[in-house]
Amino acid sequence: MGIKNTVLKSADVIIVGAGLSGCLMAWFLKQRQPELFIQIFEQSNDLPLKRTWSFHQSDVSDNYLNIKSLISKEWQEHTVHFASYYRNLTGRYASIRPEDLSNKIKNEFAGQIFFNTEIVSVDEAAITTADGSVHKANCIIDARGPETLTTKCGYQKFLGLHLQTKTAHGLQNPIIMDATVKQTDGYRFMYVLPWSETELLIEDTYYSESSLMDNEFLRKEILNYVSSKGWQVQKILDEETGVLPIPFFQSQSNEKKLAVIGARGGFFHPVTGYSLPEAVKIADRISQLKNPSTAAARTVLNRYRNEQYWQKRYFYLLNRLLFQAAQPNERFKIFERFYSLPESLIANFYRASLSNAEKIRILSGKPPVPVTEALKCLINSGV
Ligand SMILES: Cc1cc2nc3c(=O)[nH]c(=O)nc-3n(C[C@H](O)[C@H](O)[C@H](O)COP(=O)(O)OP(=O)(O)OC[C@H]3O[C@@H](n4cnc5c(N)ncnc54)[C@H](O)[C@@H]3O)c2cc1C
C-alpha cells in the first residue's frame, strides 16, 4: 500500500526504513512514549526481513527487559570449537527471528507503516516520497540501512540453511564458532543455532577478502557438515545470506548532519558487522528524549559516537591485524587465542566496552600474526 492520495496528519516522529534499527527505534519510542504519533516509511512491500538477529544477553544488559518480548529464543550457554580445544561459555545467547519481529511491529504500528514508499530525500523537518509527497515531523530519523563503504574493508559473509532434522539432533546450546571445518577463503567456521529439538539454523561463515559467494557450494558444505555430525535432513525450510563489511578505518561519512541511525550511521560492531546491540542502545537513549526533535536526536547520536570513538578505533586496528597482518589460512589462530581469554573480557569485546587493560591483554602474549606485519598495522592506525 502506497500513500498517494492519503491525507495524513503531521507526525511527531517519522522513521525512514523499517529494517532492524528503524523497527527497534519505533518499538522503544512506543514503549516509552505511547502518546507520540509515529510514522514509518518503507520502500519494500513488507518488512524486509529474512535474517536472524542474534546477540549475547550481556550486549544489551541494560535494556534486556525492554526487548525481552521481541526475543524468539534464548539459550543458557554457548560453545566454541577449535581444532585444539572446545569451550563452553556461560553467557546467555538470544535470537530474534524475522517473522517474530515483523509480526510484533506490524501489530503495534498498524496503519502507521507505509510500505512501497521510497523516500528520495530526508531533511531535518521533512521527507519527500518518490511520487513527490512531502511529510513533516518534529523528529526525522533516517534508518535507510548501509551505504557503500568508503574505506578499505574485509567481509564477513555467510550462507545459512534452516533445516528440519529427521530425528532429534541433541544439540542444546548454540555453537557460535565451529572452526574445526577446513580453513578455506580466510577464517571459516560453522555457526549453529538449535531452534527446537529438530530444527537448526546452520551458517557457513567466512572472514574473507572477497565478498563473492558460491551459494551452491556453500549449501553442499552445510549438508556435508550436517552428515559429519550424524544428523539427517528431513527438509530445508529456508535460507539466508549476508555479506557484512568489516572496515579497516572509520568512515568519514559517519559525521552525519541528520539523525542517522543503524548501519548507515556507522553504528555496528566493526569486527562482527552486527548492529543489534548498538541499535538497542541508541533507541534507548533517543526514546528518553521528551518531545524528540531531529536536532536533539542528532546530539544524542553525536555524543554516543564520541563515547565510542576509542573502542571503535581499537576494533578497526583488530580488523587490520586480522586481514592485513595474518595470512588467510592462519587467521583462525587469532580467534582460537581470543576465545581462550577470560569470559568477562570476551563479553566486553562483544558489548564494545573493553577496558584499556583488556585491550592490551588481547594483543599481548605470543603473537598469532607476524610481528613486522602487526607493527605496520599499528603504525598505520596512529594508535
Ligand atoms: C543474513 C544476515 C544476518 C545478520 N545477522 C545479524 C545478527 O545476528 N546480529 C546482528 O546484530 N546483526 C546481524 N546482521 C546485520 C544486521 O542485520 C544489519 O546490521 C542491520 O540490518 C542494519 O540495520 P539497519 O536498520 O541499519 O538497516 P536494514 O536492516 O538494512 O534496514 C534498512 C531499511 O531501510 C529501507 N530503505 C532503504 N532505503 C529506503 C528508502 N529510500 N526509502 C524507504 N525505505 C528505505 C530498506 O528497505 C530496509 O528495510 C545480519 C545481516 C544479515 C544480512
The ligand as an SDF file (V2000), in Angstrom:
LIG
                    3D

 53 58  0  0  0  0  0  0  0  0999 V2000
   21.7190  -12.6150    6.8970 C   0  0  0  0  0  0  0  0  0  0  0  0
   22.1250  -11.5740    7.9120 C   0  0  0  0  0  0  0  0  0  0  0  0
   22.2440  -11.9400    9.2440 C   0  0  0  0  0  0  0  0  0  0  0  0
   22.6130  -10.9830   10.2140 C   0  0  0  0  0  0  0  0  0  0  0  0
   22.7270  -11.3700   11.4920 N   0  0  0  0  0  0  0  0  0  0  0  0
   22.9180  -10.4280   12.4450 C   0  0  0  0  0  0  0  0  0  0  0  0
   22.9140  -10.7870   13.8140 C   0  0  0  0  0  0  0  0  0  0  0  0
   22.7910  -11.9710   14.1470 O   0  0  0  0  0  0  0  0  0  0  0  0
   23.0680   -9.8220   14.7580 N   0  0  0  0  0  0  0  0  0  0  0  0
   23.2210   -8.5150   14.4030 C   0  0  0  0  0  0  0  0  0  0  0  0
   23.3400   -7.6550   15.2890 O   0  0  0  0  0  0  0  0  0  0  0  0
   23.2930   -8.1510   13.1000 N   0  0  0  0  0  0  0  0  0  0  0  0
   23.1330   -9.0810   12.1220 C   0  0  0  0  0  0  0  0  0  0  0  0
   23.1760   -8.7250   10.8210 N   0  0  0  0  0  0  0  0  0  0  0  0
   23.4810   -7.3390   10.4930 C   0  0  0  0  0  0  0  0  0  0  0  0
   22.2080   -6.5280   10.6500 C   0  0  0  0  0  0  0  0  0  0  0  0
   21.1310   -7.1840   10.0460 O   0  0  0  0  0  0  0  0  0  0  0  0
   22.3730   -5.2050    9.9900 C   0  0  0  0  0  0  0  0  0  0  0  0
   23.4690   -4.5780   10.5670 O   0  0  0  0  0  0  0  0  0  0  0  0
   21.0810   -4.4010   10.2310 C   0  0  0  0  0  0  0  0  0  0  0  0
   20.0330   -4.9220    9.4710 O   0  0  0  0  0  0  0  0  0  0  0  0
   21.3010   -2.9570    9.9280 C   0  0  0  0  0  0  0  0  0  0  0  0
   20.1080   -2.3200   10.3270 O   0  0  0  0  0  0  0  0  0  0  0  0
   19.6160   -1.0310    9.5960 P   0  0  0  0  0  0  0  0  0  0  0  0
   18.3000   -0.7070   10.1620 O   0  0  0  0  0  0  0  0  0  0  0  0
   20.6810   -0.0250    9.5930 O   0  0  0  0  0  0  0  0  0  0  0  0
   19.4470   -1.4830    8.0510 O   0  0  0  0  0  0  0  0  0  0  0  0
   18.4610   -2.5100    7.4200 P   0  0  0  0  0  0  0  0  0  0  0  0
   18.0480   -3.5420    8.4000 O   0  0  0  0  0  0  0  0  0  0  0  0
   19.0980   -2.9510    6.1490 O   0  0  0  0  0  0  0  0  0  0  0  0
   17.1510   -1.6590    7.0980 O   0  0  0  0  0  0  0  0  0  0  0  0
   17.1420   -0.5720    6.1990 C   0  0  0  0  0  0  0  0  0  0  0  0
   15.6930   -0.4250    5.7120 C   0  0  0  0  0  0  0  0  0  0  0  0
   15.5290    0.7880    5.0310 O   0  0  0  0  0  0  0  0  0  0  0  0
   14.7640    0.5490    3.8640 C   0  0  0  0  0  0  0  0  0  0  0  0
   15.0860    1.6070    2.9220 N   0  0  0  0  0  0  0  0  0  0  0  0
   16.3090    1.8320    2.3310 C   0  0  0  0  0  0  0  0  0  0  0  0
   16.2530    2.9040    1.5420 N   0  0  0  0  0  0  0  0  0  0  0  0
   14.9600    3.3710    1.6370 C   0  0  0  0  0  0  0  0  0  0  0  0
   14.3080    4.4700    1.0370 C   0  0  0  0  0  0  0  0  0  0  0  0
   14.9440    5.2770    0.1890 N   0  0  0  0  0  0  0  0  0  0  0  0
   13.0030    4.6640    1.3370 N   0  0  0  0  0  0  0  0  0  0  0  0
   12.3460    3.8440    2.2040 C   0  0  0  0  0  0  0  0  0  0  0  0
   12.9350    2.7730    2.7990 N   0  0  0  0  0  0  0  0  0  0  0  0
   14.2350    2.5560    2.5200 C   0  0  0  0  0  0  0  0  0  0  0  0
   15.2190   -0.8260    3.4160 C   0  0  0  0  0  0  0  0  0  0  0  0
   14.2740   -1.4290    2.5260 O   0  0  0  0  0  0  0  0  0  0  0  0
   15.3210   -1.5380    4.7420 C   0  0  0  0  0  0  0  0  0  0  0  0
   14.0960   -2.0820    5.1370 O   0  0  0  0  0  0  0  0  0  0  0  0
   22.8650   -9.6530    9.8280 C   0  0  0  0  0  0  0  0  0  0  0  0
   22.7670   -9.2940    8.4770 C   0  0  0  0  0  0  0  0  0  0  0  0
   22.4180  -10.2390    7.5310 C   0  0  0  0  0  0  0  0  0  0  0  0
   22.3200   -9.8230    6.0850 C   0  0  0  0  0  0  0  0  0  0  0  0
  1  2  1  0
  2  3  1  0
  2 52  2  0
  3  4  2  0
  4  5  1  0
  4 50  1  0
  5  6  2  0
  6  7  1  0
  6 13  1  0
  7  8  2  0
  7  9  1  0
  9 10  1  0
 10 11  2  0
 10 12  1  0
 12 13  2  0
 13 14  1  0
 14 15  1  0
 14 50  1  0
 15 16  1  0
 16 17  1  0
 16 18  1  0
 18 19  1  0
 18 20  1  0
 20 21  1  0
 20 22  1  0
 22 23  1  0
 23 24  1  0
 24 25  2  0
 24 26  1  0
 24 27  1  0
 27 28  1  0
 28 29  2  0
 28 30  1  0
 28 31  1  0
 31 32  1  0
 32 33  1  0
 33 34  1  0
 33 48  1  0
 34 35  1  0
 35 36  1  0
 35 46  1  0
 36 37  1  0
 36 45  1  0
 37 38  2  0
 38 39  1  0
 39 40  1  0
 39 45  2  0
 40 41  1  0
 40 42  2  0
 42 43  1  0
 43 44  2  0
 44 45  1  0
 46 47  1  0
 46 48  1  0
 48 49  1  0
 50 51  2  0
 51 52  1  0
 52 53  1  0
M  END
$$$$
